[in-house]
């Protein structure tokens, strides 16, 4: 059997809830080092299912695996699909395999995932509190850090319902102990309120699922409630009376601000309410969960929810299930106040926003590359999300669907591969642009471009073995399929980059997990693995050796890593076996980083400090440890990044400086922990001597025997390394050549660039040869083979490279900077020649 290299971009959920049919979205890359892959299939417990796409272009996989070894199909290695999983009991495991057929007829099989099947929370065994007062209704509320004033007001409105035969199940999503205690006190007034705390943070979607799962089996009807709304006294009674033969009924709502001001007298002031068309409800939900009441049989088919791989909404899924089983009713008047504030997951304005025609026209003025990226995002985040919903809906409710609804679902399931169904989406979108009140807010047009993107990317990459320089098509999915829906981000691409860089990590808080020390690093990039990263991982290793449970967490998206990435990292000085005692988690790729309230955080760059501050505050803490290896505002032009970097030192933290010189710079200028004075700063900081590459310096006899002299320049021409003053160093060398400094036989070399090498003319026939990047052992050998070093750093940090050069026996020229004086540098090594 042939071999198969494979990896998933989107990790599978940690578990699946047993009891009903479901479907998983699978997305990744694969190739065989031995031959081309002719076809792919997903295999679940021995049964094959087709993939939606394979042979899709992946520039990142090609660069990590194919650029050097020439393995076939590394560029066209992307695949994805939706795998259907039949109902099965808890206690087992769902085994998911990938089977490839190669051009020579051989097969290759690789395991993608083994997902355990677990029981969901059981229904509460509660009897109706007042059977004589009408049907038994279970009100299911999901909470997380509710504003206690609004929460108590909501409880009072439920207590005031004219329909009395209800219980209210409150599932709390691991709120702080203080908030939970206040909730317990507020709910103690009436035994019909039942409070249950989730042991770990679930997010609003799965927390509502948990609340609904706990609805008593004897409840004939179920209603959902938000934690901060206000119900009118006749809400339950009216919905029960208006349900009729429908499966679900929901009402209008009055929109109010947190302080009680009326924003709108109706939820439907901007959009036409269509609750009869299954396609319309699928592409743009109209059923508001807090406004609804539905029959128990809807809940039996809706649970468990579709896996939370996407940004699903609980009310969207419940509404789809109800409409698949029968009709939906609507009460055309508000039955509650829908409170809008900053913590709302998806506000009224955002849920009903129709892009204006001028916005659509402006969108077409954007560069094609930007538009293609947006289509790709729409395909994965919206298109595949709805395809997953439609797949599960067809599996669970197909036997109960009316033929027109079944045809509508089947047509949508063909939309990603059928030109006819793509045209149908365009036809539906055209209705939105005719001037009448919109119904689906133009969602079909976005889906048309998203599904069209999948055809475009497949067609443009057909037959290619490597990426073309001008071809912008790439099928790499977004880092996370769950996008924050609560607010529109800025339209400016550069502002979006900044927002994404400092965005908080998704934390899954648990009361049961182990306490960890989380060391936040930007990413794992083997091409830029310099001394700063070595120091960060050495700190992690040392902490683990002293008994801490340490986890390195990346906060930037991490690209495709070669199989040997851990071995390559462990080859650096001091890092042998580091991953034996240190965990690794990819923060941006995670749907929720498991933490406890006693977890600690270490920041290692300015943007990880922003992320650490948010994490610490969200867990009720105060300070984080800040590993400071540079005064980072100096690494940027004066602007946004410099300002955010400077702000990071004003967050409450304890500082760990990589050199005493850097600590003294902060002390002199009253920065960071020294803003409160020298004594306070000294108490809240420490400094260490950063590890450098170990080099055995040449002997005097070896030096005397050299026939040529050589100079090594720390040459980093990349913009991100501007503080190393590449241009100034080249100008200095050029002047030295002109003035005859390098008479005789001299070799002039540059080291440090991440490019493949090259040369730079210095005038008078002299050339600076830029050497390619070396592994650490080869770098050490390079140092001892040179006589003179030039390494510049226009910041208070002395830089490790001149110190390494000096330790290798080289006379090394570097520059001063405030307290980085010749005297201070000579205390490190007399081989350092420090000049203005």
Secondary structure, 3 states (H helix, E strand, C coil): CCCCEEEECCCCCCEEECCCCEEEEEEEEEECCCCCEEEEEEEECCEEEECCEEEEECHHHHHHHHHHHCCCCCCEEEEEEEEEECCCCCCCEEEEEEEEEECCCCEEEEEEEEEEEECCCCCCCCCCCCHHHCCCEEEEEEECCCCHHHHHHHHHHHHCCCCCCEEEEEEECCCCHHHHHHHHHHHCCCCCEEEEECCECCCHHHHHHHHHHCCCCCCCEEEEECCCCEECCCHHHHHHHHHCCCCEEEEEEEEEECCCCEEECCCCCCCCCCCCCHHHHHHCCCCCHHHEEEEHHHHHHHCCCCCCCCCCCHHHHHHHHHHHHCCEEEEEEEEEEEEECCCCCCCHHHHCCCCCHHHHHHHHCCCHHHHHHHHHHHHHHHHHHHHHHHHHHHHHHCCCCCHHHHHHHHHHHCCCCCHHHHHHHHHHHHHHCCCCCCCCCCHHHHHHHHHHHHHHHHHHHCCCCCCCCCCCCCCCCCCCCCCCCCCCCCCCHHHHHHHHHHCCCCEEEECCCCCCEEEEECCCCHHHCCHHHHHHHHHHHHHHHCCCCEEEEECCCCCCCCCCHHHHHHCCCCCCCHHHHEEEEECCCCCCEEECCCCEEEECCHHHHHHHHHHHHHCCCCCEEEEECCCHHHHCCCCHHHHHHHHHCCCCEEEEECCHHHHHHHHHHCCHHHHHCHHHHHHCEEECCCCCCCCCCCCHHHHHCCCCEEEEEECCCCHHHHHHCHHHHHHHHHHHHHCCCCCCCEEEEEECCCCCCEEEEEECCEEEEECCCCCHHHHHHHHHCCCEEECCCCCCCCCHHHHHHHHCCCEEEEECECCECHHHHHHHCCCEEEEC
